[in-house]
Amino acid sequence: MSGLLFVSQQMIDAWAEQGKIEFEGNVMTLRAGAGSGRSYALDPAVRFLQVVGADHDPHGLVAKVKSERHLRALGGERLGSSVVLGDVAYEVQPGFLAETSAPQADPAAPAPMPSDLESKRLEAEALARFLLENLS
């Protein structure tokens, strides 16, 4: 999943309250900063912070981010700010994986060329700049 960035729910809430972002469905559009006008598709995810009640992490998930879809595929169950996977409980930070959203197609425009790695890198850099400029 290269090129994806994790954005916490807390950060999204703060940016929305400050008017720095807007939403249409699961697409977040930046309204401020160098990346203004860029859009990102958001996929619900969690960042694993620590194992609860144990000394080691048998699944190797601490400090990793997993989409909720991937979490379900692993057999994990999310309960608020916790995830239970088998007999192990984790404290997690709710949020989203942000990925560049495909622009709306203009029916009169020629078909777009396939995305290349450079454009994905530039999009990821723009989102990273926005994140750094707007960390509360």
C-alpha positions in Angstrom: 0.0 0.0 0.0 2.7 2.5 -0.9 1.7 6.1 -1.2 -1.0 5.9 1.5 -0.9 8.2 4.6 -2.6 7.6 7.9 -4.7 10.6 9.2 -6.2 10.3 12.7 -9.9 10.9 13.3 -8.9 13.6 15.8 -6.9 15.5 13.2 -9.7 15.2 10.6 -12.2 16.6 13.2 -9.9 19.5 14.0 -9.3 20.4 10.3 -13.0 20.2 9.6 -13.8 22.5 12.5 -11.2 25.0 11.3 -12.6 24.9 7.7 -9.4 23.5 6.3 -11.0 20.5 4.6 -14.4 19.6 3.1 -16.0 16.3 2.3 -18.1 14.7 -0.4 -18.9 11.1 0.6 -15.5 9.5 1.5 -13.5 12.1 -0.4 -11.6 14.8 1.5 -10.6 18.0 -0.3 -8.0 20.4 1.1 -9.2 24.0 1.2 -6.0 25.6 2.5 -2.2 25.5 2.1 0.0 24.3 -0.7 -2.2 21.4 -1.6 -5.4 23.4 -1.8 -7.9 21.8 -4.1 -6.4 18.3 -4.0 -8.7 15.5 -3.1 -8.0 12.2 -1.2 -10.2 9.1 -0.9 -10.4 8.1 2.8 -10.6 4.4 3.9 -11.3 3.7 7.6 -8.3 2.4 9.3 -6.6 2.1 12.7 -3.0 2.6 13.9 -1.9 0.1 16.5 -0.4 1.8 19.6 0.2 -1.0 22.1 -0.7 -4.4 23.3 -3.1 -4.3 26.3 -2.3 -6.6 29.2 0.7 -8.4 27.7 4.4 -7.9 27.3 4.8 -8.8 23.7 3.0 -8.4 20.4 2.4 -11.9 19.0 1.0 -10.5 15.7 3.6 -7.8 15.1 1.0 -5.1 14.7 2.2 -2.3 17.1 3.2 0.8 15.2 1.4 -0.5 12.0 -1.7 0.8 10.3 -4.4 -1.5 8.9 -7.5 -0.7 7.1 -10.7 -1.9 8.7 -11.3 -4.2 5.7 -7.8 -5.8 6.2 -8.5 -6.0 10.0 -11.7 -8.0 9.4 -9.8 -10.3 7.0 -7.3 -11.0 9.8 -10.2 -11.9 12.1 -9.9 -8.8 14.2 -12.8 -7.0 15.9 -12.7 -3.3 16.6 -14.4 -2.1 19.7 -14.0 1.7 20.0 -10.3 2.5 20.5 -9.4 -1.2 20.9 -9.0 -4.1 18.6 -9.2 -7.8 19.6 -7.4 -10.3 17.5 -7.6 -13.8 18.9 -6.7 -13.7 22.5 -4.8 -10.4 22.2 -6.2 -6.9 22.7 -4.6 -3.7 21.3 -5.1 -0.1 21.9 -5.6 1.7 18.6 -5.9 5.2 17.2 -8.9 5.4 14.8 -8.4 7.3 11.6 -8.2 6.9 7.8 -5.8 5.9 5.1 -5.7 8.8 2.6 -5.1 8.1 -1.1 -5.2 10.5 -4.0 -8.7 10.5 -5.4 -9.1 10.2 -9.1 -10.4 13.5 -10.6 -13.9 13.6 -12.0 -13.9 12.7 -15.6 -15.0 15.4 -18.1 -16.9 13.6 -20.8 -15.6 16.1 -23.5 -11.9 15.6 -22.4 -9.7 13.0 -24.0 -9.1 9.8 -22.0 -6.5 10.4 -19.2 -3.1 8.6 -19.4 -2.4 6.0 -16.7 -1.0 7.5 -13.5 2.7 7.2 -13.2 4.8 6.9 -10.0 6.0 10.5 -10.2 2.4 11.9 -10.0 1.6 9.7 -7.1 4.8 10.8 -5.3 3.8 14.4 -5.9 0.3 13.9 -4.6 1.7 12.1 -1.5 4.2 15.0 -0.9 1.4 17.6 -1.2 -0.7 15.8 1.4 2.4 15.4 3.7 3.1 19.1 3.4 -0.6 19.9 4.3 -0.3 17.5 7.3 2.9 19.2 8.5 1.6 22.7 8.0 -1.7 21.9 9.8 -0.7 19.7 12.8 -2.5 21.0 15.8 
